[in-house]
Amino acid sequence: MDLQKQTAPAPVPAATELRASDADRDRIADILRDALAEGRLTADEHAERVEGVLAAKTVGELDVFIRDLPAAHQRRASHPPAPGRPAPDAIPDEPDDNVVAVFSSAVRKGRWRAGRRIHAYAIFGSVEIDLSEALFEYQHVMIRAISFCGSVEVRVPENVSLRGTGGGVLGDFQVDHLDAEDAAAPVVQVDGWAVLGSIEGRPKRGKLVADILDRVQRKVDKSLRKHLDR
């Protein structure tokens, strides 16, 4: 009697063979930054490893850069997100908006709707993301910025929370830390890397979310009055 041939299931890839995500790279970069601050790595070693982290494709390739550091041998525990930082599942993997400048400039400003995730790429160019008059439909906004021989500037209203996680490789990463008094205020998180370039995030003085909303309401009230007077 002929036996039917059964197809063997495809082997499950090892954890080290899985493709690395932006969150994986950020985790390794945080460990390297702490090692630099503790004196475990020199500035040159830190810069060299960060370059490798940016180019790594798999989780296994990332682990190579921290295997001689104590943090690599500590059991990874599940921690809640830091206060004011959106939970990973609150932000989609795909961006709602891409802002790209290659040997050029790109700007998002004025009255526009900010999505939950925005990707900004400045390659020998400049990107400006101005949220001072934007409509915040979500409490958490993630801006993923990559600058290579270029600049990314993020501007926010004064009364939102602003966080930054990233670094520079022969570049400059500067994001102001803001804590809004209102717990329900929007939270803007800027994550990224500046390679021979710059990434900057700071408030735009005199711009407040409440002022913008009041101005819109006044316009609506004015339109209603005109309609009723007819």
N, CA, C and O of each residue as an XYZ file, in Angstrom:
920
protein
N       0.842     -1.182      0.000
C       0.000      0.000      0.000
C       0.888      1.246      0.000
O       1.815      1.359      0.802
N       0.585      2.198     -0.929
C       1.369      3.421     -1.022
C       1.011      4.365      0.116
O      -0.160      4.582      0.431
N       2.006      4.894      0.692
C       1.795      5.873      1.746
C       1.891      7.280      1.158
O       2.789      7.574      0.369
N       0.957      8.142      1.551
C       0.988      9.514      1.070
C       2.182     10.248      1.683
O       2.471     10.140      2.875
N       2.850     10.988      0.826
C       3.999     11.756      1.305
C       3.520     12.986      2.058
O       2.696     13.758      1.567
N       4.035     13.144      3.214
C       3.676     14.300      4.021
C       4.780     15.339      3.952
O       5.960     15.035      4.122
N       4.370     16.561      3.701
C       5.337     17.654      3.614
C       5.756     18.083      5.013
O       4.923     18.412      5.858
N       7.038     18.071      5.232
C       7.548     18.466      6.547
C       7.334     19.959      6.753
O       7.546     20.745      5.830
N       6.919     20.359      7.940
C       6.721     21.792      8.201
C       8.033     22.559      8.109
O       9.094     22.040      8.455
N       7.950     23.779      7.646
C       9.144     24.606      7.524
C       9.731     24.858      8.904
O       8.994     25.115      9.856
N      11.050     24.785      9.018
C      11.673     25.010     10.332
C      11.425     26.423     10.824
O      11.440     27.385     10.056
N      11.198     26.523     12.119
C      10.977     27.836     12.724
C      12.335     28.499     12.939
O      13.220     27.904     13.553
N      12.509     29.721     12.441
C      13.804     30.381     12.608
C      14.121     30.649     14.072
O      13.232     30.927     14.877
N      15.405     30.560     14.402
C      15.824     30.862     15.771
C      15.582     32.330     16.065
O      15.476     33.157     15.159
N      15.498     32.636     17.353
C      15.213     34.021     17.751
C      16.267     34.983     17.212
O      15.955     36.119     16.856
N      17.532     34.517     17.154
C      18.605     35.388     16.678
C      18.528     35.649     15.184
O      19.165     36.575     14.681
N      17.740     34.829     14.457
C      17.627     34.990     13.006
C      16.454     35.886     12.612
O      16.280     36.198     11.434
N      15.651     36.302     13.592
C      14.506     37.147     13.288
C      14.969     38.539     12.867
O      15.991     39.033     13.342
N      14.209     39.163     11.975
C      14.539     40.499     11.521
C      14.412     41.502     12.674
O      13.456     41.454     13.447
N      15.367     42.390     12.773
C      15.374     43.385     13.848
C      14.398     44.509     13.526
O      14.275     44.931     12.376
N      13.708     44.987     14.554
C      12.771     46.105     14.404
C      13.432     47.384     14.904
O      14.522     47.347     15.476
N      12.759     48.523     14.683
C      13.264     49.790     15.212
C      13.331     49.754     16.737
O      14.245     50.319     17.339
N      12.357     49.087     17.357
C      12.357     48.980     18.819
C      13.565     48.179     19.310
O      14.145     48.504     20.346
N      13.949     47.124     18.562
C      15.131     46.332     18.925
C      16.392     47.196     18.856
O      17.241     47.147     19.746
N      16.502     47.989     17.784
C      17.677     48.852     17.634
C      17.723     49.908     18.735
O      18.790     50.222     19.262
N      16.544     50.459     19.081
C      16.499     51.459     20.150
C      16.946     50.865     21.481
O      17.648     51.518     22.253
N      16.536     49.614     21.749
C      16.917     48.952     23.009
C      18.436     48.793     23.090
O      19.033     49.067     24.131
N      19.060     48.351     21.996
C      20.509     48.171     21.992
C      21.213     49.516     22.110
O      22.218     49.640     22.810
N      20.675     50.528     21.416
C      21.283     51.858     21.474
C      21.224     52.423     22.897
O      22.163     53.082     23.342
N      20.123     52.165     23.609
C      20.004     52.631     24.996
C      21.074     51.976     25.879
O      21.669     52.631     26.735
N      21.307     50.687     25.663
C      22.326     49.971     26.437
C      23.710     50.540     26.149
O      24.513     50.724     27.064
N      23.988     50.819     24.870
C      25.300     51.372     24.502
C      25.488     52.772     25.080
O      26.581     53.126     25.521
N      24.419     53.565     25.077
C      24.512     54.911     25.639
C      24.804     54.851     27.138
O      25.611     55.625     27.652
N      24.133     53.916     27.842
C      24.398     53.755     29.279
C      25.831     53.290     29.517
O      26.481     53.738     30.462
N      26.329     52.391     28.661
C      27.699     51.895     28.810
C      28.715     53.013     28.601
O      29.749     53.056     29.269
N      28.412     53.921     27.664
C      29.288     55.073     27.446
C      29.293     55.971     28.680
O      30.351     56.430     29.112
N      28.108     56.223     29.247
C      28.002     57.088     30.427
C      28.715     56.476     31.632
O      29.257     57.202     32.465
N      28.718     55.132     31.728
C      29.348     54.439     32.850
C      30.848     54.278     32.657
O      31.541     53.833     33.572
N      31.361     54.633     31.485
C      32.789     54.485     31.221
C      33.200     53.108     30.742
O      34.392     52.806     30.683
N      32.239     52.270     30.399
C      32.566     50.924     29.904
C      33.005     50.962     28.438
O      33.715     50.068     27.977
N      32.582     51.998     27.709
C      32.964     52.167     26.310
C      33.578     53.548     26.123
O      33.180     54.517     26.769
N      34.552     53.615     25.229
C      35.085     54.924     24.859
C      34.149     55.554     23.830
O      33.265     54.888     23.290
N      34.354     56.843     23.564
C      33.513     57.536     22.580
C      33.662     56.891     21.200
O      32.679     56.750     20.472
N      34.890     56.499     20.838
C      35.113     55.869     19.533
C      34.427     54.516     19.457
O      33.825     54.178     18.438
N      34.516     53.730     20.547
C      33.863     52.420     20.564
C      32.348     52.578     20.457
O      31.679     51.832     19.742
N      31.825     53.558     21.177
C      30.380     53.802     21.142
C      29.926     54.171     19.733
O      28.932     53.634     19.244
N      30.645     55.083     19.076
C      30.282     55.511     17.726
C      30.349     54.352     16.743
O      29.480     54.207     15.883
N      31.397     53.517     16.873
C      31.554     52.376     15.966
C      30.412     51.369     16.138
O      29.893     50.833     15.159
N      30.028     51.120     17.390
C      28.968     50.144     17.637
C      27.610     50.677     17.192
O      26.788     49.928     16.664
N      27.378     51.954     17.404
C      26.098     52.535     16.975
C      25.950     52.440     15.462
O      24.861     52.159     14.962
N      27.038     52.672     14.727
C      26.990     52.508     13.270
C      26.601     51.079     12.911
O      25.817     50.853     11.989
N      27.152     50.123     13.641
C      26.805     48.725     13.389
C      25.353     48.423     13.709
O      24.710     47.643     13.007
N      24.826     49.041     14.777
C      23.426     48.850     15.159
C      22.500     49.344     14.053
O      21.504     48.692     13.738
N      22.821     50.484     13.468
C      21.982     51.043     12.404
C      21.975     50.144     11.166
O      20.987     50.104     10.433
N      23.080     49.422     10.933
C      23.180     48.575      9.738
C      22.717     47.132      9.978
O      22.546     46.376      9.021
N      22.514     46.747     11.232
C      22.145     45.363     11.560
C      20.779     44.990     10.983
O      19.858     45.806     10.962
N      20.666     43.764     10.523
C      19.420     43.270      9.925
C      18.662     42.317     10.838
O      17.433     42.258     10.779
N      19.374     41.565     11.687
C      18.721     40.567     12.525
C      18.990     40.834     13.999
O      19.888     41.597     14.353
N      18.191     40.188     14.857
C      18.362     40.322     16.305
C      19.727     39.804     16.731
O      20.364     40.368     17.620
N      20.178     38.712     16.084
C      21.480     38.152     16.421
C      22.618     39.118     16.133
O      23.580     39.196     16.897
N      22.511     39.856     15.031
C      23.544     40.835     14.702
C      23.581     41.962     15.726
O      24.648     42.499     16.024
N      22.423     42.320     16.261
C      22.372     43.367     17.280
C      23.027     42.920     18.578
O      23.753     43.683     19.215
N      22.762     41.675     18.963
C      23.273     41.178     20.243
C      24.798     41.181     20.301
O      25.382     41.257     21.382
N      25.446     41.098     19.126
C      26.912     41.085     19.092
C      27.497     42.350     19.722
O      28.564     42.308     20.334
N      26.800     43.465     19.569
C      27.351     44.744     20.016
C      27.256     44.951     21.525
O      27.843     45.898     22.047
N      26.530     44.088     22.239
C      26.401     44.264     23.692
C      26.781     43.006     24.468
O      26.602     42.952     25.685
N      27.306     41.989     23.770
C      27.544     40.721     24.465
C      28.628     40.819     25.533
O      28.684     39.968     26.421
N      29.503     41.847     25.470
C      30.528     42.021     26.502
C      30.118     43.037     27.561
O      30.947     43.480     28.356
N      28.817     43.412     27.572
C      28.321     44.381     28.554
C      27.400     43.687     29.555
O      26.685     42.755     29.184
N      27.403     44.118     30.807
C      26.567     43.463     31.834
C      25.086     43.423     31.470
O      24.397     42.452     31.783
N      24.597     44.460     30.818
C      23.167     44.518     30.504
C      22.723     43.380     29.604
O      21.553     42.998     29.625
N      23.634     42.834     28.817
C      23.275     41.752     27.906
C      22.992     40.460     28.662
O      22.312     39.578     28.138
N      23.498     40.335     29.874
C      23.350     39.093     30.643
C      22.286     39.196     31.724
O      22.061     38.250     32.480
N      21.640     40.343     31.790
C      20.540     40.492     32.729
C      19.273     39.984     32.080
O      19.044     40.188     30.887
N      18.468     39.334     32.858
C      17.208     38.799     32.345
C      16.294     39.938     31.928
O      16.032     40.867     32.693
N      15.822     39.842     30.701
C      14.944     40.886     30.205
C      13.569     40.756     30.848
O      12.899     39.732     30.711
N      13.166     41.792     31.541
C      11.846     41.796     32.170
C      10.929     42.706     31.389
O      11.362     43.618     30.684
N       9.652     42.429     31.537
C       8.659     43.260     30.860
C       8.318     44.444     31.748
O       7.805     44.286     32.856
N       8.613     45.631     31.239
C       8.368     46.844     32.008
C       7.285     47.661     31.330
O       7.206     47.682     30.102
N       6.458     48.326     32.099
C       5.477     49.225     31.482
C       6.194     50.399     30.857
O       7.304     50.727     31.276
N       5.595     51.050     29.860
C       6.236     52.198     29.244
C       6.461     53.305     30.251
O       5.694     53.464     31.201
N       7.528     54.076     30.033
C       7.821     55.193     30.921
C       6.675     56.187     30.879
O       5.998     56.311     29.859
N       6.449     56.903     31.986
C       5.348     57.872     32.005
C       5.452     58.852     30.837
O       6.503     59.441     30.586
N       4.353     59.004     30.143
C       4.330     59.936     29.026
C       4.760     59.338     27.718
O       4.622     59.977     26.675
N       5.290     58.106     27.740
C       5.695     57.472     26.486
C       4.625     56.478     26.065
O       4.194     55.665     26.883
N       4.183     56.519     24.810
C       3.109     55.627     24.385
C       3.509     54.167     24.448
O       4.657     53.814     24.180
N       2.551     53.320     24.804
C       2.803     51.884     24.804
C       3.062     51.423     23.376
O       2.510     51.997     22.438
N       3.915     50.370     23.187
C       4.243     49.927     21.831
C       3.023     49.616     20.977
O       3.011     49.922     19.785
N       1.986     49.005     21.573
C       0.829     48.619     20.775
C      -0.101     49.805     20.503
O      -1.097     49.656     19.795
N       0.214     50.977     21.059
C      -0.624     52.150     20.804
C      -0.231     52.854     19.515
O      -0.993     53.674     19.002
N       0.948     52.547     18.986
C       1.465     53.183     17.782
C       1.527     52.153     16.664
O       2.097     51.081     16.869
N       0.965     52.429     15.490
C       1.021     51.462     14.387
C       2.443     51.310     13.859
O       3.276     52.203     14.020
N       2.711     50.164     13.225
C       4.033     49.942     12.641
C       4.241     50.781     11.387
O       5.348     51.250     11.121
N       3.172     50.966     10.619
C       3.274     51.736      9.389
C       2.984     53.207      9.663
O       2.080     53.521     10.438
N       3.735     54.115      9.038
C       3.527     55.544      9.293
C       2.249     56.066      8.652
O       1.836     55.606      7.588
N       1.632     57.033      9.319
C       0.497     57.745      8.725
C       0.979     58.781      7.722
O       0.236     59.188      6.829
N       2.229     59.203      7.878
C       2.762     60.238      6.999
C       4.266     60.062      6.879
O       4.945     59.799      7.872
N       4.796     60.206      5.654
C       6.229     60.197      5.404
C       6.656     61.581      4.937
O       6.067     62.146      4.015
N       7.681     62.118      5.579
C       8.224     63.408      5.170
C       9.673     63.171      4.760
O      10.525     62.892      5.604
N       9.951     63.284      3.464
C      11.250     62.891      2.924
C      11.897     64.069      2.192
O      11.258     64.737      1.379
N      13.154     64.306      2.491
C      13.925     65.339      1.798
C      15.268     64.745      1.383
O      16.095     64.421      2.235
N      15.485     64.603      0.079
C      16.741     64.096     -0.470
C      17.325     65.197     -1.358
O      16.798     65.479     -2.434
N      18.398     65.807     -0.906
C      18.977     66.960     -1.601
C      17.909     68.034     -1.824
O      17.886     68.698     -2.860
N      17.031     68.189     -0.841
C      15.936     69.150     -0.960
C      15.427     69.473      0.437
O      16.075     69.145      1.431
N      14.261     70.119      0.510
C      13.641     70.410      1.800
C      12.186     69.974      1.763
O      11.549     69.987      0.710
N      11.665     69.586      2.928
C      10.266     69.181      3.057
C       9.713     69.768      4.342
O      10.386     69.778      5.373
N       8.477     70.258      4.276
C       7.882     70.949      5.415
C       6.463     70.461      5.639
O       5.693     70.292      4.693
N       6.121     70.234      6.921
C       4.737     70.020      7.334
C       4.432     71.092      8.368
O       5.011     71.083      9.455
N       3.544     72.002      8.052
C       3.233     73.074      8.988
C       1.837     73.607      8.703
O       1.201     73.229      7.720
N       1.371     74.494      9.582
C       0.045     75.062      9.411
C      -1.015     74.178     10.038
O      -0.761     73.465     11.008
N      -2.204     74.238      9.468
C      -3.345     73.492     10.001
C      -3.401     72.118      9.342
O      -3.982     71.980      8.266
N      -2.813     71.105      9.963
C      -2.811     69.763      9.400
C      -3.056     68.754     10.506
O      -2.830     69.037     11.683
N      -3.521     67.573     10.118
C      -3.872     66.530     11.085
C      -2.663     65.619     11.311
O      -2.179     64.964     10.389
N      -2.194     65.595     12.538
C      -1.037     64.767     12.879
C      -1.485     63.337     13.172
O      -2.365     63.118     14.004
N      -0.889     62.381     12.500
C      -1.208     60.979     12.743
C      -0.474     60.441     13.953
O       0.241     61.173     14.638
N      -0.656     59.153     14.211
C       0.011     58.550     15.366
C       1.492     58.288     15.115
O       2.288     58.329     16.053
N       1.876     58.019     13.861
C       3.285     57.776     13.535
C       3.664     58.572     12.286
O       2.987     58.508     11.260
N       4.742     59.312     12.398
C       5.268     60.101     11.286
C       6.733     59.721     11.097
O       7.503     59.704     12.058
N       7.115     59.419      9.868
C       8.515     59.122      9.559
C       9.126     60.309      8.819
O       8.552     60.825      7.861
N      10.292     60.726      9.278
C      10.994     61.847      8.660
C      12.393     61.403      8.248
O      13.145     60.867      9.061
N      12.740     61.630      6.974
C      14.054     61.249      6.456
C      14.689     62.466      5.786
O      14.133     63.020      4.837
N      15.843     62.875      6.278
C      16.577     63.986      5.685
C      17.932     63.458      5.205
O      18.819     63.178      6.011
N      18.079     63.328      3.895
C      19.320     62.838      3.286
C      19.903     63.989      2.473
O      19.410     64.308      1.392
N      20.946     64.604      2.996
C      21.503     65.802      2.366
C      20.400     66.834      2.119
O      20.398     67.530      1.104
N      19.481     66.916      3.051
C      18.371     67.856      2.928
C      17.867     68.255      4.293
O      18.484     67.928      5.306
N      16.748     68.959      4.331
C      16.186     69.430      5.604
C      14.695     69.125      5.669
O      13.969     69.276      4.687
N      14.256     68.692      6.850
C      12.848     68.406      7.110
C      12.396     69.251      8.286
O      13.072     69.303      9.314
N      11.265     69.908      8.144
C      10.670     70.677      9.240
C       9.269     70.149      9.502
O       8.422     70.145      8.608
N       9.027     69.706     10.727
C       7.704     69.248     11.149
C       7.228     70.189     12.239
O       7.723     70.157     13.366
N       6.266     71.020     11.894
C       5.755     72.039     12.807
C       4.356     71.634     13.271
O       3.397     71.657     12.500
N       4.263     71.260     14.552
C       2.989     70.826     15.126
C       2.296     71.934     15.913
O       1.303     71.682     16.596
N       2.810     73.149     15.822
C       2.283     74.227     16.658
C       0.846     74.593     16.309
O       0.131     75.123     17.159
N       0.404     74.326     15.082
C      -0.974     74.596     14.702
C      -1.690     73.334     14.221
O      -2.763     73.410     13.623
N      -1.092     72.183     14.486
C      -1.657     70.918     13.998
C      -2.863     70.494     14.822
O      -3.020     70.897     15.975
N      -3.704     69.681     14.218
C      -4.828     69.066     14.917
C      -4.356     67.739     15.494
O      -3.940     66.849     14.753
N      -4.418     67.606     16.813
C      -4.013     66.369     17.477
C      -5.246     65.479     17.641
O      -6.039     65.669     18.564
N      -5.399     64.517     16.749
C      -6.517     63.583     16.846
C      -6.206     62.440     17.809
O      -7.111     61.725     18.243
N      -4.933     62.269     18.141
C      -4.508     61.208     19.053
C      -3.677     61.829     20.173
O      -3.025     62.856     19.983
N      -3.709     61.199     21.325
C      -2.933     61.734     22.452
C      -1.441     61.494     22.255
O      -0.618     62.291     22.704
N      -1.089     60.393     21.583
C       0.317     60.051     21.399
C       0.704     60.172     19.927
O       0.022     59.636     19.053
N       1.785     60.868     19.662
C       2.317     61.026     18.313
C       3.784     60.600     18.335
O       4.582     61.147     19.097
N       4.134     59.631     17.503
C       5.511     59.163     17.403
C       6.130     59.694     16.119
O       5.583     59.503     15.033
N       7.271     60.359     16.248
C       8.009     60.836     15.078
C       9.329     60.071     15.017
O      10.186     60.204     15.890
N       9.468     59.274     13.971
C      10.694     58.502     13.764
C      11.553     59.265     12.769
O      11.178     59.397     11.604
N      12.704     59.770     13.215
C      13.527     60.648     12.384
C      14.896     60.030     12.096
O      15.563     59.508     12.990
N      15.295     60.101     10.831
C      16.631     59.686     10.414
C      17.236     60.837      9.633
O      16.663     61.297      8.646
N      18.404     61.306     10.079
C      19.087     62.402      9.408
C      20.483     61.941      9.013
O      21.283     61.540      9.858
N      20.764     62.004      7.706
C      22.102     61.666      7.206
C      22.612     62.871      6.412
O      22.134     63.160      5.315
N      23.578     63.554      6.985
C      24.105     64.773      6.360
C      22.977     65.762      6.077
O      22.990     66.469      5.069
N      22.009     65.796      6.978
C      20.868     66.697      6.821
C      20.358     67.125      8.181
O      21.045     66.952      9.188
N      19.160     67.681      8.219
C      18.599     68.147      9.482
C      17.106     67.858      9.546
O      16.394     67.964      8.547
N      16.643     67.489     10.742
C      15.222     67.301     11.021
C      14.877     68.188     12.207
O      15.461     68.047     13.281
N      13.931     69.103     12.018
C      13.498     69.996     13.087
C      12.031     69.734     13.407
O      11.183     69.708     12.516
N      11.746     69.541     14.691
C      10.379     69.307     15.159
C      10.006     70.439     16.109
O      10.731     70.737     17.057
N       8.862     71.064     15.838
C       8.365     72.133     16.693
C       6.995     71.734     17.234
O       6.151     71.226     16.495
N       6.780     71.969     18.533
C       5.519     71.583     19.169
C       4.959     72.762     19.953
O       5.707     73.683     20.283
N       3.652     72.759     20.264
C       3.100     73.790     21.163
C       3.732     73.676     22.547
O       4.250     72.622     22.916
N       3.685     74.750     23.296
C       4.323     74.766     24.611
C       3.629     73.880     25.629
O       4.263     73.408     26.573
N       2.330     73.646     25.450
C       1.580     72.927     26.488
C       1.329     71.466     26.143
O       0.290     70.917     26.510
N       2.278     70.820     25.434
C       2.224     69.376     25.235
C       3.442     68.767     25.921
O       4.367     69.484     26.304
N       3.442     67.447     26.076
C       4.618     66.748     26.593
C       5.505     66.341     25.420
O       5.013     65.922     24.373
N       6.808     66.469     25.606
C       7.770     66.154     24.548
C       8.841     65.233     25.104
O       9.412     65.499     26.162
N       9.109     64.153     24.388
C      10.124     63.182     24.798
C      11.059     62.923     23.622
O      10.672     63.089     22.466
N      12.292     62.515     23.923
C      13.241     62.187     22.867
C      14.089     60.992     23.229
O      14.586     60.891     24.350
N      14.257     60.083     22.281
C      15.122     58.918     22.468
C      15.913     58.710     21.181
O      15.326     58.484     20.122
N      17.209     58.784     21.263
C      18.022     58.616     20.062
C      19.434     59.057     20.336
O      19.867     59.104     21.488
N      20.153     59.381     19.285
C      21.540     59.789     19.448
C      22.121     60.256     18.136
O      21.444     60.291     17.108
N      23.393     60.616     18.194
C      24.081     61.097     17.011
C      25.372     60.343     16.780
O      26.082     60.004     17.727
N      25.676     60.081     15.523
C      26.948     59.496     15.122
C      27.677     60.574     14.320
O      27.386     60.789     13.144
N      28.626     61.245     14.970
C      29.241     62.433     14.391
C      28.159     63.437     14.007
O      28.298     64.194     13.046
N      27.088     63.423     14.775
C      25.957     64.318     14.541
C      25.395     64.803     15.864
O      25.997     64.598     16.918
N      24.242     65.444     15.803
C      23.687     66.090     16.993
C      22.212     65.704     17.144
O      21.419     65.896     16.222
N      21.848     65.160     18.314
C      20.459     64.820     18.631
C      20.077     65.584     19.881
O      20.585     65.298     20.965
N      19.180     66.562     19.740
C      18.767     67.387     20.873
C      17.251     67.539     20.861
O      16.690     68.179     19.972
N      16.599     66.950     21.848
C      15.147     67.059     21.992
C      14.852     67.511     23.418
O      15.215     66.830     24.377
N      14.197     68.653     23.555
C      13.845     69.157     24.880
C      12.867     68.203     25.568
O      12.065     67.532     24.919
N      12.956     68.162     26.892
C      12.019     67.350     27.685
C      10.966     68.284     28.276
O      11.277     69.178     29.063
N       9.707     68.057     27.877
C       8.607     68.881     28.375
C       7.587     68.004     29.086
O       7.303     66.891     28.642
N       7.040     68.497     30.179
C       5.957     67.823     30.887
C       4.757     68.762     30.939
O       4.806     69.815     31.576
N       3.686     68.372     30.266
C       2.478     69.190     30.263
C       1.790     69.122     31.623
O       1.789     68.078     32.276
N       1.208     70.237     32.041
C       0.474     70.250     33.302
C      -0.801     69.418     33.204
O      -1.218     68.803     34.185
N      -1.415     69.397     32.035
C      -2.636     68.632     31.810
C      -2.270     67.199     31.434
O      -1.589     66.973     30.434
N      -2.722     66.230     32.232
C      -2.397     64.826     31.965
C      -2.981     64.341     30.647
O      -2.489     63.369     30.074
N      -4.018     65.000     30.161
C      -4.652     64.597     28.908
C      -4.037     65.289     27.702
O      -4.508     65.094     26.581
N      -2.999     66.090     27.900
C      -2.372     66.803     26.784
C      -1.660     65.823     25.858
O      -1.246     64.750     26.295
N      -1.517     66.177     24.601
C      -0.805     65.292     23.667
C       0.635     65.039     24.101
O       1.266     65.884     24.735
N       1.141     63.860     23.747
C       2.530     63.486     24.013
C       3.213     63.242     22.677
O       2.773     62.392     21.902
N       4.278     63.976     22.401
C       5.032     63.821     21.160
C       6.362     63.153     21.491
O       7.149     63.674     22.282
N       6.606     62.000     20.881
C       7.838     61.241     21.104
C       8.685     61.299     19.839
O       8.238     60.875     18.773
N       9.904     61.819     19.949
C      10.824     61.892     18.817
C      11.917     60.851     19.021
O      12.713     60.957     19.953
N      11.956     59.853     18.158
C      12.983     58.816     18.203
C      13.792     58.881     16.916
O      13.223     59.084     15.843
N      15.100     58.714     17.002
C      15.860     58.720     15.760
C      17.347     58.796     15.954
O      17.863     58.771     17.072
N      18.029     58.892     14.815
C      19.489     58.948     14.804
C      19.944     59.989     13.802
O      19.402     60.100     12.702
N      20.940     60.740     14.198
C      21.538     61.740     13.323
C      22.959     61.302     12.983
O      23.827     61.243     13.854
N      23.182     61.000     11.722
C      24.502     60.576     11.245
C      25.074     61.715     10.403
O      24.587     61.989      9.306
N      26.096     62.367     10.917
C      26.676     63.527     10.245
C      25.607     64.592      9.971
O      25.690     65.342      8.999
N      24.619     64.635     10.837
C      23.522     65.580     10.664
C      22.967     65.996     12.012
O      23.656     65.893     13.027
N      21.733     66.463     12.031
C      21.143     66.930     13.289
C      19.658     66.606     13.346
O      18.962     66.591     12.331
N      19.190     66.346     14.573
C      17.767     66.178     14.866
C      17.472     67.045     16.089
O      18.150     66.944     17.112
N      16.464     67.888     15.973
C      16.157     68.833     17.054
C      14.657     68.870     17.312
O      13.860     68.889     16.373
N      14.274     68.881     18.580
C      12.874     68.996     18.949
C      12.722     69.989     20.092
O      13.367     69.850     21.131
N      11.874     70.986     19.902
C      11.692     71.982     20.963
C      10.336     72.670     20.797
O       9.722     72.587     19.733
N       9.867     73.352     21.855
C       8.575     74.045     21.753
C       8.686     75.322     20.943
O       9.749     75.938     20.861
N       7.573     75.706     20.349
C       7.497     76.972     19.628
C       6.834     77.980     20.552
O       5.649     77.865     20.865
N       7.594     78.951     20.976
C       7.137     79.886     22.002
C       5.876     80.632     21.559
O       5.770     81.104     20.427
N       4.932     80.718     22.489
C       3.704     81.444     22.222
C       2.616     80.624     21.561
O       1.516     81.128     21.337
N       2.903     79.354     21.240
C       1.919     78.510     20.594
C       1.371     77.502     21.602
O       2.127     76.731     22.193
N       0.065     77.514     21.790
C      -0.591     76.616     22.726
C      -1.745     75.915     22.035
O      -2.452     76.513     21.224
N      -1.929     74.659     22.356
C      -3.026     73.897     21.768
C      -4.360     74.540     22.106
O      -5.231     74.640     21.241
N      -4.538     74.978     23.347
C      -5.807     75.571     23.772
C      -6.114     76.830     22.970
O      -7.260     77.046     22.576
N      -5.103     77.662     22.725
C      -5.318     78.877     21.947
C      -5.804     78.550     20.544
O      -6.673     79.234     20.002
N      -5.245     77.512     19.967
C      -5.638     77.122     18.614
C      -7.078     76.651     18.598
O      -7.849     77.022     17.714
N      -7.439     75.839     19.568
C      -8.808     75.330     19.622
C      -9.797     76.470     19.839
O     -10.876     76.475     19.247
N      -9.437     77.436     20.682
C     -10.315     78.588     20.916
C     -10.502     79.402     19.635
O     -11.604     79.867     19.344
N      -9.427     79.569     18.880
C      -9.511     80.338     17.654
C     -10.432     79.653     16.639
O     -11.213     80.310     15.951
N     -10.327     78.338     16.561
C     -11.206     77.592     15.659
C     -12.656     77.727     16.106
O     -13.555     77.897     15.281
N     -12.881     77.650     17.430
C     -14.250     77.771     17.935
C     -14.825     79.152     17.622
O     -16.004     79.279     17.291
N     -13.986     80.188     17.729
C     -14.465     81.534     17.405
C     -14.862     81.644     15.939
O     -15.843     82.308     15.602
N     -14.104     80.997     15.078
C     -14.433     81.017     13.656
C     -15.754     80.305     13.395
O     -16.566     80.752     12.585
N     -15.959     79.178     14.098
C     -17.211     78.435     13.938
C     -18.385     79.271     14.429
O     -19.425     79.334     13.773
N     -18.219     79.919     15.594
C     -19.290     80.760     16.145
C     -19.609     81.915     15.205
O     -20.774     82.269     15.024
N     -18.580     82.500     14.609
C     -18.782     83.611     13.680
C     -19.560     83.167     12.450
O     -20.438     83.881     11.964
N     -19.227     81.975     11.949
C     -19.926     81.443     10.787
C     -21.385     81.159     11.109
O     -22.270     81.385     10.284
N     -21.630     80.658     12.329
C     -23.013     80.359     12.724
C     -23.826     81.643     12.846
O     -24.992     81.687     12.452
N     -23.207     82.688     13.392
C     -23.918     83.947     13.535
C     -24.292     84.535     12.180
O     -25.392     85.059     12.002
N     -23.377     84.444     11.236
C     -23.660     84.931      9.882
C     -24.810     84.164      9.257
O     -25.661     84.736      8.577
N     -24.822     82.852      9.500
C     -25.874     82.009      8.930
C     -27.234     82.348      9.556
O     -28.247     82.386      8.858
N     -27.254     82.591     10.868
C     -28.516     82.882     11.547
C     -29.036     84.271     11.229
O     -30.242     84.509     11.287
N     -28.138     85.197     10.892
C     -28.553     86.549     10.582
C     -29.184     86.682      9.198
O     -29.813     87.693      8.888
N     -29.011     85.666      8.383
C     -29.572     85.740      7.021
C     -31.096     85.659      7.047
O     -31.735     85.704      5.996
